[in-house]
């Protein structure tokens, strides 16, 4: 299985989990939260993957890569921050909605 196929499966799983979290929370994610999360995680991935690859902590089989690199990091590595940017805000919304529900007493009036 190529790195791109593995990354695609990981992204598909993240999208499915985020969709379920959104349905359970009954609220949508703020697009700005996704964008900020993606930007931060992508920069961190580019920097730290490049450092770890340069230090030879790990390497990739070039035959299994698409060939697009950001720094020393293959583009496939950026599927994981994308999955995080999809999942983390969805989880945040779910937790916030649950907290709001527990703060509401049986009469429906927030405390």
Order of alpha helices (4+ residues) and beta strands (2+ residues): alpha-alpha-beta-beta-alpha
